[in-house]
């Protein structure tokens, strides 16, 4: 590309001898064909918050970016470099920057790349609209016996809720704990508490009904057996209902704006769960 070419002009015809060319040649050059890269906005570029500015999801020609045509019969070759967000947080991430580079294939010497604006080159950076979505972290409730192995309240399809089951011989003093299966962002704390109620098969005034599978049970909302992470001693052949309360809080939102942005990027959810002792 860019090599000089020479064009020679010559007069012909029966009366050409009556004329004379003063400049028989002229010079010109062949310029690079420009391949323009634009975003296909029909397919969103997004990821769930993970605390980094890396985008490692799908990024495909035609689906996510469009390249203008080459000369018919020619194929160019390029690489796509790392894809980086302009922020790690949900509320401030608006785009990714992607580097496209033509390889050393001989045909590529005839082309240059360009974004919608900017100078064409063999390697360019292009910005694409993109976003990060909030991460939702389920709270895992653990029942911690004083003498035997702890159990996590696992979702039970028949019950339709998380359950931790113990045999009567496992009855000891229990405490309730919980955490999330995710890295909590810097500047954010997980605050959690639990209320525990013993369930009854008999309805009474002021009782709140809950379903355990196909069976309806009741509890007195004013009679917590334990609150926070207090311990309790279970009874044989009984059923208990845990009402958790969990939330993320910014460590220092006034003096550390990043902690507030981190807080806006994650959410914790907690689901009421059951402790089943023996055969209630």
N, C-alpha and C positions, 0 to 999 in steps of 0.2 A: 504494500500500500504506500502511496505517496511517491512512487517512482515516476520520473518525468516521461512523457510520451511525446513523439514528434509526429505532426500531421503535415503532409506535403500536398500542395495544391498544384494542379496542372490545367492549362487551358486547352480545350479541344474544339473542333468544329472547323468548317471550311474557311472562316475568316479569322481564325484565332491568331493568324500572323499579324493582324492589325492591332493586337493588344499585347501588353507586357505586364507580367506580374511584378510588383515591386517587393513583395515578401512571399516567397514560395512556401515557407514553412511557418508553423506556429507550434507552441508547446502547451501541454496540459498535464494533468495528473488524475489518478483514480483515488478517490477518497474512501475511507472506511464506510461500510454500511452500518448504521446505528440500530442496535436491538434495544428497544425500549421495554423496561420492566415496570408493570403497574400491578396494583392489588386487585384481586377478584373479591369484591365485598359481599358476594353471595354466600361465602363461607367464612364464618367468624373465626378469628384467631383468639383463643382463650385458654386459660388453665385455672385450676384451683390453687389458691394460695399455698405456697410451700416454703416461704421464707427466702427464696432466691429470685434473682432476676433472669434466670435461664428459661428459655422456652424450648422444650424438647418434644412437643407434640407434633402432629401431622403438619407438613409444610410442603405442598405438592404443586408442581407446575400445572397450570390451568385451574386446579381446584382453589389454590390460594394466591398464586401470582401468574400473570400473563406476560408472555414475551412476544414482541412483534415478530413478523415472519422474516426468515432468512431468504437468500436467493434460492429460487426453485432448484431442487436437486442437491442442495448443500445442507449439511447438519453441523451445527456448532456444539461445542462441549464446554461445560462450565461446572464449577463447584459452588455449593452453598455453605457458607461458614457458620459460625455460632450465631444464635439468635438471642438477642438480649432485650429485656424490658427496660424502660426508662425509670422504673421504680419497682420495689418488691411488694408494695402494698396495694390493696384493692382500690382505695380511693384515689391514688395518685398514678397508677399504671395506666397509660393511655396508648402506648405503641411499643413495637419492637423494632430494632435496627438489625438488618440482615446484610451480610457481605456476599456479593456475587463476584466470582472471578473466572475469566476465561482460562482454559487450560492451554498447554503449549502445543496442542494439535495444530498442524500446519494451516488448516482451513480457518482457524480463529484469527490469523493475522489479517484477514480481510474485514474483521468486525470489531466494533467497540460496543460497550454496554452503556446504557443511560437510564436514569430514573425519569420521572415526569419533569423534573427540573434538575439542573446540574450539568457539569461538563462530562461528556462521554469519555470512558477510559476502559482499560481491560479489566479493572477491578473497581467496583463501586459499592457504596453502602446505600441501602434503600430502607426507608421507614414505612412500616405497615401499621395501620390502626389495630390495636389489640387490647385486651383487658384481662384482669385477674378477678376471679370470683371468690366469694367468701368460703372458707373451709368450715365445715360443720363437724364437730367432734362429739360423738356419743359418750356419755359418762358410763364407765364400767363400774358397777357396784359390786364390792367384795364383802363377803361375810367372813369375819376372821374369828374362828374359835380359839379359845385360850389353850387348848391341848391338841386339837387335830388340824388337818390341813385346811387352809382357807379355800373357799369356793366363790367363783364369780357367778352372779346372777345371769344365766344364759337364756336367750329367748327360747320359749317353749311354744311350738306351733299349736298344740292342743289348748294350752292356757291362753295364748294370745298375749303373753307378756314375759319379761325375764323372771326366772325362778332359780333359787338355790335350794336344793333338797337335802335334808339330813335325816338319818335314821334316829330313832329314839335313843339308842345307846350313845349317840354322838352329842347328846345334850350337855352343854357346858355353858360357860359364860361367853357371850358373843359380843363383838363390836362390829360396826359397819364402817367401811372405808370406800374409797372410789377414786378413779383416775381416768385419764383418756389415753388411747393408743396413738398418741401423736406428740410431736415436740411442741411444747408451749413456747410461743415467741418470746424473745427477750423483751422485758418491759411489761409483761402480762402475768398476772397471777390467777390461778384457778381457786375460786372460793366455793366451798361446798358444805352442805349440811344435810341432815337426814332426820325425818320424823318417822317413828315406828309405832304401829298400832296392831293390837291383837284383833283378829277377825272373829265374828260370831255368825252362826247360821240363823240366828234369831233377830228379826227386825225389832227396833225399839225407837222410842221418841228421840228425835235429834240425830239418829244414825245416818251414816252415809253408806250407800250401797256401792259395791264393786263386784265385778264378775271375775271368777276364777274358773276359766273354761266355760262350761255351760251352767255353772252353779253360782248363785248370787249369795254374797256375804255382806256383812255390815260391820262398821266400826264407829266408835265414838270419837269425833274430831277433837274433843276436849280432853281425851285421855291418852296422851302420848306415853308409851312405855319408855321411850328413849328419844333424845333430841341431840342434834349435832353428832358427835362421834361417841356418845356415852355407851357403855356396855349394858347388856341385859341378859337375863337368864330365861331361856325358853322352856315351855312346858311340852310334855309329850303329846303327840297326835294333835298338833295345833298348827294354825296358819297365821302368818304375820304379813303386814302390808307396809312397805317402805315408800315414803313420799320424799324423794330427793329434791334438793334445790341447789343448782349449780350455776355459776356464771363466771365469766372472765372479767377481770378488772385491771385497768391500767395501773401500773406501779406508781407512776408519777406523771399524770397527764398534763399538769400545769407547767412543769419545768422540762418535760421531755416529750415534745410533739410526736416523736417516733413511736413512743409507747401507745399513744392514742391511735395512731394510724395502724399499729399492729393489732390493737383491740378491735378496730373496725374490719379487720381481715379474717377474724375467726369467731366462731360461735360454739358454745357448748350446749348440748341438749341432754336432758335427764328424763328417764322414763320410770314411772312407778313400778315397783318390783315386789316379788313375794318371797318369803322364806317358808318352806314347807317342812314341818317336823313330823316324821312318821306318817300316819294316815289320818289326816284331819277329818 
